[in-house]
Amino acid sequence: MSYVTDYAPAPSAIAIEHFLKRLSVETDCADVSAALKAGDQDFVLLHVVGSAEAYARRHVPGALHLPHREISTARMAAWPEDTLFVAYCAGPHCNGADQAALKLARLGRPVKIMIGGITGWADEGLPFATGAEPGDLLAVAAE
């Protein structure tokens, strides 16, 4: 027996439940990029870590800079209650997206994290935006 099979795989019903739960709270860089490119952005993308200067140097196109420490009921009132937020942070070594997602969920807001964060975005070879504003993926990709 290998280490892989030391523990029996879960029955399909348990696996389905597990992966549906994960997909309900996570998305990935490729899916976010595809939605942005297709103009199907039915979510608000949040860059939840770092300074305004770091955001201006490099962020995912279309993302708003809202550090997780600034998430509050008052701040989130700018969006309708059913707005889906997708939070990302620096990468797998960072828990900023998890902190933001927890705060948003506690406020009753729909939320997912973009697994991989900036590191994942770079690993996928996807373009970054610069500047103090969210930036446009098509404009950045054309550069």
Beta strands, then each sheet from edge to edge (+ up, - down):
strand 1: 26-28
strand 2: 44-47
strand 3: 64-65
strand 4: 85-88
strand 5: 111-115
sheet 1: 1+ 5+ 4+ 2+ 3+
end
